[in-house]
Amino acid sequence: MKSQGNLGKIITLGCILTLIAFGILLKMNKELMARGVVLAVIALAILTLFI
């Protein structure tokens, strides 16, 4: 994926799905869970860039 230049697009698609989950968690007043979702996505994106 990295050599074909599709890595950024895949990360973006994953972030869109995470944004939906983040919004749902905030509406349910689950701020700590929402923060964990965001931190997990950031960690996975960084890990994906280095692999």
DSSP file (Angstrom, degrees, kcal/mol; ACC not computed):
  #  RESIDUE AA STRUCTURE BP1 BP2  ACC     N-H-->O    O-->H-N    N-H-->O    O-->H-N    TCO  KAPPA ALPHA  PHI   PSI    X-CA   Y-CA   Z-CA
    1    1 A M     >>       0   0    0      0, 0.0     5,-1.9     0, 0.0     4,-0.9   0.000 360.0 360.0 360.0 -39.1    0.0    0.0    0.0
    2    2 A K  T >45 +     0   0    0      1,-0.2     3,-0.6     2,-0.2     5,-0.1   0.907 360.0  48.4 -65.8 -41.2    2.8    2.4    0.9
    3    3 A S  T 345S+     0   0    0      1,-0.2    -1,-0.2     2,-0.1     0, 0.0   0.797 111.5  50.4 -71.1 -27.3    4.6    1.9   -2.5
    4    4 A Q  T 345S-     0   0    0     -3,-0.0    -1,-0.2     1,-0.0    -2,-0.2   0.589 112.0-118.8 -85.8 -10.9    1.4    2.5   -4.4
    5    5 A G  T <<5S+     0   0    0     -4,-0.9     4,-0.3    -3,-0.6    -3,-0.2   0.671  82.5 115.1  84.4  17.4    0.5    5.7   -2.5
    6    6 A N     >< +     0   0    0     -5,-1.9     4,-2.0     1,-0.2     5,-0.2   0.443  44.7  92.6 -97.1  -1.1   -2.8    4.4   -1.1
    7    7 A L  H  > S+     0   0    0     -6,-0.8     4,-2.2     1,-0.2     5,-0.2   0.902  84.6  49.9 -64.0 -42.5   -1.7    4.4    2.5
    8    8 A G  H  > S+     0   0    0      1,-0.2     4,-2.1     2,-0.2    -1,-0.2   0.871 109.9  51.8 -63.7 -37.4   -3.1    7.9    3.2
    9    9 A K  H  > S+     0   0    0     -4,-0.3     4,-2.2     2,-0.2    -1,-0.2   0.884 109.6  49.0 -67.6 -38.6   -6.4    7.0    1.7
   10   10 A I  H  X S+     0   0    0     -4,-2.0     4,-2.1     2,-0.2    -2,-0.2   0.911 111.3  49.0 -68.2 -41.8   -6.8    3.9    3.8
   11   11 A I  H  X S+     0   0    0     -4,-2.2     4,-2.0     1,-0.2    -2,-0.2   0.895 110.5  52.3 -63.4 -39.2   -5.9    5.8    7.0
   12   12 A T  H  X S+     0   0    0     -4,-2.1     4,-1.9     2,-0.2    -2,-0.2   0.913 107.9  50.4 -63.9 -43.3   -8.5    8.5    6.0
   13   13 A L  H  X S+     0   0    0     -4,-2.2     4,-1.6     1,-0.2    -1,-0.2   0.899 110.7  49.8 -61.8 -40.6  -11.2    5.9    5.5
   14   14 A G  H  X S+     0   0    0     -4,-2.1     4,-1.9     1,-0.2    -1,-0.2   0.872 108.7  52.9 -65.2 -36.5  -10.5    4.4    8.9
   15   15 A C  H  X S+     0   0    0     -4,-2.0     4,-2.2     2,-0.2    -1,-0.2   0.842 104.1  55.9 -68.6 -33.3  -10.6    7.9   10.5
   16   16 A I  H  X S+     0   0    0     -4,-1.9     4,-1.5     2,-0.2    -1,-0.2   0.927 109.2  46.4 -64.5 -43.8  -14.0    8.6    9.0
   17   17 A L  H  X S+     0   0    0     -4,-1.6     4,-1.8     1,-0.2    -2,-0.2   0.880 112.3  50.9 -64.5 -37.4  -15.4    5.4   10.7
   18   18 A T  H  X S+     0   0    0     -4,-1.9     4,-2.8     1,-0.2    -1,-0.2   0.860 103.8  58.3 -68.5 -34.9  -13.8    6.4   13.9
   19   19 A L  H  X S+     0   0    0     -4,-2.2     4,-2.3     2,-0.2    -1,-0.2   0.878 105.1  50.8 -61.9 -37.9  -15.3    9.8   13.8
   20   20 A I  H  X S+     0   0    0     -4,-1.5     4,-2.1     2,-0.2    -1,-0.2   0.934 111.8  46.4 -63.9 -46.5  -18.7    8.2   13.7
   21   21 A A  H  X S+     0   0    0     -4,-1.8     4,-2.4     1,-0.2    -2,-0.2   0.890 110.9  53.7 -62.8 -38.8  -17.9    6.1   16.7
   22   22 A F  H  X S+     0   0    0     -4,-2.8     4,-2.1     1,-0.2    -2,-0.2   0.917 108.8  48.5 -61.5 -45.1  -16.5    9.2   18.5
   23   23 A G  H  X S+     0   0    0     -4,-2.3     4,-2.0     2,-0.2    -1,-0.2   0.896 111.0  50.1 -63.0 -41.5  -19.7   11.1   17.9
   24   24 A I  H  X S+     0   0    0     -4,-2.1     4,-1.4     1,-0.2    -1,-0.2   0.917 110.3  50.0 -64.0 -43.2  -21.9    8.3   19.1
   25   25 A L  H  <>S+     0   0    0     -4,-2.4     5,-2.6     1,-0.2    -1,-0.2   0.877 109.6  51.1 -64.7 -37.1  -19.8    7.9   22.3
   26   26 A L  H ><5S+     0   0    0     -4,-2.1     3,-1.4     1,-0.2    -1,-0.2   0.888 107.6  52.4 -67.7 -37.2  -20.0   11.7   23.0
   27   27 A K  H 3<5S+     0   0    0     -4,-2.0    -1,-0.2     1,-0.3    -2,-0.2   0.813 108.2  51.8 -66.7 -27.8  -23.8   11.7   22.6
   28   28 A M  T 3<5S-     0   0    0     -4,-1.4    -1,-0.3    -5,-0.1    -2,-0.2   0.320 117.7-115.1 -88.8   8.3  -23.9    8.8   25.2
   29   29 A N  T < 5S+     0   0    0     -3,-1.4     2,-0.5     1,-0.2    -3,-0.2   0.881  72.1 137.9  58.8  42.0  -21.8   10.9   27.6
   30   30 A K     >< +     0   0    0     -5,-2.6     4,-2.2     1,-0.2     5,-0.2  -0.602  14.8 158.1-112.5  67.2  -18.9    8.4   27.4
   31   31 A E  H  > S+     0   0    0     -2,-0.5     4,-2.4     1,-0.2     5,-0.2   0.878  70.2  51.2 -63.8 -40.7  -16.1   10.9   27.2
   32   32 A L  H  > S+     0   0    0      1,-0.2     4,-1.9     2,-0.2    -1,-0.2   0.898 111.3  47.8 -66.0 -39.5  -13.3    8.6   28.5
   33   33 A M  H  > S+     0   0    0      2,-0.2     4,-2.0     1,-0.2    -1,-0.2   0.893 111.2  51.5 -66.6 -38.9  -14.2    5.9   25.9
   34   34 A A  H  X S+     0   0    0     -4,-2.2     4,-2.0     1,-0.2    -2,-0.2   0.897 109.1  50.3 -64.4 -40.3  -14.3    8.5   23.2
   35   35 A R  H  X S+     0   0    0     -4,-2.4     4,-2.4     1,-0.2    -1,-0.2   0.886 109.0  52.3 -64.9 -38.1  -10.9    9.7   24.2
   36   36 A G  H  X S+     0   0    0     -4,-1.9     4,-2.3     2,-0.2    -2,-0.2   0.873 106.9  52.8 -64.7 -37.7   -9.6    6.2   24.1
   37   37 A V  H  X S+     0   0    0     -4,-2.0     4,-2.0     2,-0.2    -2,-0.2   0.927 110.6  47.0 -63.2 -44.8  -11.0    5.7   20.6
   38   38 A V  H  X S+     0   0    0     -4,-2.0     4,-2.2     1,-0.2    -2,-0.2   0.922 112.7  48.6 -64.5 -44.1   -9.1    8.8   19.4
   39   39 A L  H  X S+     0   0    0     -4,-2.4     4,-2.3     1,-0.2    -1,-0.2   0.878 110.1  52.3 -64.6 -37.4   -5.9    7.8   21.1
   40   40 A A  H  X S+     0   0    0     -4,-2.3     4,-2.5     2,-0.2    -1,-0.2   0.897 109.4  49.2 -64.8 -40.2   -6.1    4.3   19.6
   41   41 A V  H  X S+     0   0    0     -4,-2.0     4,-2.4     2,-0.2    -2,-0.2   0.906 110.9  49.6 -66.8 -40.6   -6.6    5.7   16.1
   42   42 A I  H  X S+     0   0    0     -4,-2.2     4,-2.2     2,-0.2     5,-0.2   0.928 112.3  48.2 -62.8 -44.2   -3.6    8.0   16.5
   43   43 A A  H  X S+     0   0    0     -4,-2.3     4,-2.5     1,-0.2    -2,-0.2   0.912 112.6  48.1 -63.2 -43.0   -1.5    5.1   17.7
   44   44 A L  H  X S+     0   0    0     -4,-2.5     4,-2.5     2,-0.2    -1,-0.2   0.883 110.6  51.4 -66.6 -37.6   -2.6    2.9   14.8
   45   45 A A  H  X S+     0   0    0     -4,-2.4     4,-1.8     2,-0.2    -2,-0.2   0.919 112.5  45.4 -65.0 -43.2   -1.9    5.6   12.2
   46   46 A I  H  X S+     0   0    0     -4,-2.2     4,-1.3     2,-0.2    -2,-0.2   0.916 113.9  49.4 -65.5 -43.0    1.6    6.2   13.5
   47   47 A L  H  X S+     0   0    0     -4,-2.5     4,-1.2     1,-0.2     3,-0.2   0.895 109.6  52.0 -63.0 -40.2    2.3    2.4   13.7
   48   48 A T  H  < S+     0   0    0     -4,-2.5    -1,-0.2     1,-0.2     3,-0.2   0.865 105.9  54.4 -65.8 -36.5    1.0    2.0   10.2
   49   49 A L  H  < S+     0   0    0     -4,-1.8    -1,-0.2     1,-0.2    -2,-0.2   0.827 110.5  46.2 -67.6 -29.9    3.3    4.7    8.8
   50   50 A F  H  <        0   0    0     -4,-1.3    -1,-0.2    -3,-0.2    -2,-0.2   0.675 360.0 360.0 -87.5 -16.8    6.4    3.0   10.3
   51   51 A I     <        0   0    0     -4,-1.2    -1,-0.2    -3,-0.2    -2,-0.2   0.474 360.0 360.0 -85.9 360.0    5.6   -0.5    9.1
